[in-house]
Amino acid sequence: MSVSSSLSRTRVASWYERRSKRLRRRSPRGADASLAIGLVIIGAMMLAALFAGVLSPADPTRQDIPNALAPPGTDGHLLGTDALGRDILSRLLYAARTDLFVAVGAVLLPLVIGVAIGTIAGYRGGIVDRVVTGVVNVVFAFPVLVLLIALVFILGPGIPTIIVAVTLVSWVSYARLARDLVRRERSLDYVLAARVSGLPTWRILGRHILRNIIAQPVTFAMSDAVAIILFITALGFLGLGVPPPAPDWGTMIADAQPYFTTHWWLAVFPGLAICAAGLGLSLIADGLSQKWNAQ
Amino acid sequence: MSRPDVADRRLLSVRDLRLRVGGEAHDVVRGASLDAARGEVVGIAGESGSGKSLTLRAIAGLLPTGVTVAGGDIEVDRVDVVKAGPQTLRKLRGATVGMVFQEPMTALNPTMRIGRQIAEAALAHGDLSRSQAKARAIELLERVGFPEPARRYRQFPHQLSGGMRQRVVIAIALAGNPSLLLCDEPTTALDATVTLRILDLLTDLVRDLGIGIVFVTHDLGVAARICDRIAVMYAGQVVEEGPTAELLRRPRHPYTLALLRAVPTRDRDIDGLRAIPGNPPQRGEELPGCAFAPRCEYAEPACRSEIELVPVDDDRSTSCRRHSVLAAMAGGHHD
């Protein structure tokens, strides 16, 4: 190798290094911050939910009518009690358990199923793709909320029902997203290179294509989780959610309805919990998408 | 073809290949024929749209969706690629046929370490353990010219220069020990010095491993440097085929001659360059006879009737019916 050409290679290499350094510096500042804050919020909520048994000052379902509607700061009830004298802090902590669990389940299942179906449809093309796209469009055409409410009515209320109902409806978003990404990706040379090396299809899909497209569905899942938490609380508010006496933020707000103007703490604290969960997940989604976009 | 010496080293035989795009009623490749043997580099030269890349992809059984083989035979190492099922094709790819792409950045998975990508290709065929595959990958990295291959194994594509990336692509193509390497304009995205070194690497591989290469390019200079034989394609047909030196020195087809006159050289100033008048035929245009005839200064009415690739001289063939006219004035053209 001649001196001049190895020189030019070093120059190219250093150009790459400089460029990638600049990219690294420029983007993730804000991304890291929102990711960190989001993770702290969600992490804290998950820990609180996990250790609800230890942290709660009282049994969340124990009624204490004489002490009903006690304001925050009352002895033994940091956030007050509700209309049946149940400790609001305890109920919030246990509700986090229910709501976060449902949110995780109702996000993971559609994510996995949707991405799998979308990936196969996008890679295979042809009739498989047309059938999947058709089904996706049909599900998309329904108003999601109405469809979900109908499903909860049919299957009966309960945590598994909510997860199944959400999965049945929201896998289509992931399927469509994954399908479009895979279709773009499959014509790239590296996929062709993998095919021409004789790799089996499942390996091409799993090791090569999925790795390159997974960022977007995961980011979408994070923002979807926000919507799902809001949706669970909406269901609870409509009386279709988690059956009583198990606590859930939406049901708590719904139960507080007669007291909105007189006893604010019944609705405000679960409302704040929902806001915090939504904010935390949004921040994670935002941070992830910025980080991945930078790469 | 009169090449008895290569009969036993025969690796690839393409006969009258016709490729058709989707619903269109005409073929984009219209009867291409090609041979390649071990230890030999065969070039396919032609301009964009001449069908050279599609021909190459057909050999690997990797035609894009919508393009189908409308006729002809492709035989790679005695396997009929046109009739082969998916399983046969999968075994053929990697183990018999490797492919090198034009743009090394997109030919590599950006999220995987380069060593893993090579090891994976090695694992797809040989009965290797993971550690053996890794050792093989490191050995291949060294083979394609990486100093410190063990350290480079862990790098990502974006950490490499274009030339180094192309070397990785070549290593991946070699991982399954193929006997035929298909190169689709492998140097087009590289600068001149890097191009020369990649060509040297490919030449070394042919010599050391005894593989055969089919090398698609639009650059006659590159083709002249690496190819033993060249097939010139125009509008989906092979118009001339022969040993590189002969073909470039004494072209027997007016299109080859026109291409050579359009190549800038050191002792030819800009006025000496001759553009080819007219345009290549549009897709779907009816082409009775020689597709080049409308642009050809030697054309006569008879050129508009059926043509075929016929042997001329020793070891060469051309589709030009007036090749003897070119031969007569051959003394006049030297580079």
Chai-1 contact restraints between the chains, C-beta under 6 A:
chainA,res_idxA,chainB,res_idxB,connection_type,confidence,min_distance_angstrom,max_distance_angstrom,comment,restraint_id
A,S5,B,T193,contact,1.0,0.0,6.0,A-B,restraint_1
A,R9,B,S161,contact,1.0,0.0,6.0,A-B,restraint_2
A,V12,B,S161,contact,1.0,0.0,6.0,A-B,restraint_3
A,A13,B,S161,contact,1.0,0.0,6.0,A-B,restraint_4
A,L188,B,T106,contact,1.0,0.0,6.0,A-B,restraint_5
A,D189,B,F101,contact,1.0,0.0,6.0,A-B,restraint_6
A,D189,B,T106,contact,1.0,0.0,6.0,A-B,restraint_7
A,D189,B,A107,contact,1.0,0.0,6.0,A-B,restraint_8
A,Y190,B,A107,contact,1.0,0.0,6.0,A-B,restraint_9
A,Y190,B,L108,contact,1.0,0.0,6.0,A-B,restraint_10
A,Y190,B,N109,contact,1.0,0.0,6.0,A-B,restraint_11
A,A193,B,A107,contact,1.0,0.0,6.0,A-B,restraint_12
A,V196,B,A60,contact,1.0,0.0,6.0,A-B,restraint_13
A,V196,B,R93,contact,1.0,0.0,6.0,A-B,restraint_14
A,V196,B,M99,contact,1.0,0.0,6.0,A-B,restraint_15
A,S197,B,G94,contact,1.0,0.0,6.0,A-B,restraint_16
A,S197,B,A121,contact,1.0,0.0,6.0,A-B,restraint_17
A,S197,B,A124,contact,1.0,0.0,6.0,A-B,restraint_18
A,G198,B,R90,contact,1.0,0.0,6.0,A-B,restraint_19
A,G198,B,R93,contact,1.0,0.0,6.0,A-B,restraint_20
A,G198,B,G94,contact,1.0,0.0,6.0,A-B,restraint_21
A,G198,B,A124,contact,1.0,0.0,6.0,A-B,restraint_22
A,L199,B,A124,contact,1.0,0.0,6.0,A-B,restraint_23
A,H208,B,N109,contact,1.0,0.0,6.0,A-B,restraint_24
A,R211,B,T111,contact,1.0,0.0,6.0,A-B,restraint_25
A,N212,B,T111,contact,1.0,0.0,6.0,A-B,restraint_26
